Amino acid sequence: MRNRYWMWVGVRLLVGVALVAWAVSYLRSGGDEKEFQKALDAMKKLQTFRATSSGNLTATRHADLLWEVDCKHSVVHFQSRLVESALNPPVEIDRDEVHVGNMEYERKQDGSWSSGDVGYQQRSAKQYCNALAKGADTRLLPDVAAMIQHAVLQKGDTKTVNGVQCQEWTVTTKTATSDLEHNTICLGLEDHLPYESSTNQSRIYFLFSDFNAPLQIEMPEAAAKRVSAGDESH
């Protein structure tokens, strides 16, 4: 009889500990989601930002990319450098583009610019900025809304990225093949904006900076006149 009593006490203690652990985990998760909601709200207010990424697309192909987005003037500057080391000699492909409204200006090898109406633009300011304002996926900045809805968020250490202190998080999501993907994101301690992100699958690192800061974007004279005149829609 005494053994049953102590067994019952032990079971109740175990259940109690489990309930407390669950409650702590629930409250902590809610707090984590609130931090990411602050990040999403802050990103909706962005008018300018710069993003860079570097990584290996394949075992022999390396890419360095730069985006500068100015929502106020409907301008996007995009640069890319792709190096294929499997070829002999290695091949390097550089690209430098400025999009103003629905016009694209591409720098040629001699330093001059070509232009054209690109119609639907995959890198248009309108695309990035409309998605930002709605809290949708820009396919450039981290998709924080999806992280809130579908990911397990785990707080890590604080670190400094480009002189800004940020809180690092591990973001675990399930892929279409039911594998777990572990990504990281670092959110500013003061402004809650993302300053760094990485993916464990593609091993590409992103850095983000110049939030709501003036961007000095080099562009051809024709594009600069359109920006100065406020005529970025045609």
Long-range contacts (C-beta under 8 A, 24 or more apart in sequence): 29-153, 32-153, 32-154, 32-155, 32-169, 33-148, 33-153, 35-167, 35-187, 35-192, 36-144, 36-147, 36-148, 36-153, 36-169, 36-187, 37-148, 38-192, 39-144, 39-187, 39-192, 39-193, 39-194, 40-135, 40-144, 40-145, 40-148, 41-192, 42-191, 42-192, 42-193, 43-132, 43-135, 43-141, 43-144, 43-193, 43-194, 44-132, 44-133, 44-134, 44-135, 45-212, 46-71, 46-132, 46-193, 46-211, 46-212, 47-71, 47-72, 47-212, 48-72, 48-210, 48-211, 48-212, 48-213, 48-214, 48-215, 49-141, 49-208, 49-209, 49-210, 49-211, 49-212, 50-208, 50-209, 50-210, 50-215, 51-140, 51-141, 51-206, 51-207, 51-208, 52-206, 52-207, 53-204, 53-205, 53-206, 53-207, 54-204, 54-205, 55-202, 55-203, 55-204, 55-205, 56-203, 56-204, 57-82, 57-202, 57-204, 60-84, 60-85, 60-86, 61-85, 61-86, 63-204, 67-123, 67-140, 68-210, 68-215, 68-217, 69-125, 69-128, 69-129, 69-140, 70-125, 70-215, 70-217, 71-125, 71-128, 71-129, 71-132, 73-100, 73-125, 73-227, 73-232, 74-100, 74-101, 74-124, 74-125, 74-126, 74-129, 74-232, 74-233, 75-99, 75-100, 75-125, 75-215, 75-217, 75-219, 75-223, 75-227, 75-232, 76-123, 76-124, 76-125, 76-128, 77-215, 77-217, 77-218, 77-219, 78-123, 97-123, 98-217, 98-218, 98-219, 98-220, 98-223, 99-123, 99-124, 99-125, 100-219, 100-223, 100-226, 100-227, 100-232, 101-125, 101-126, 101-226, 101-231, 101-232, 101-233, 101-234, 102-233, 102-234, 103-223, 103-226, 103-234, 105-219, 105-220, 105-222, 105-223, 113-220, 113-222, 113-223, 115-220, 115-222, 115-223, 125-232, 141-194, 141-208, 142-185, 142-194, 142-197, 142-206, 144-185, 144-194, 146-173, 147-171, 147-173, 147-185, 150-174, 156-184, 158-189, 159-186, 161-186, 161-195, 161-196, 161-207, 162-195, 162-207, 162-209, 164-188, 164-195, 165-189, 165-190, 166-195, 166-196, 168-196
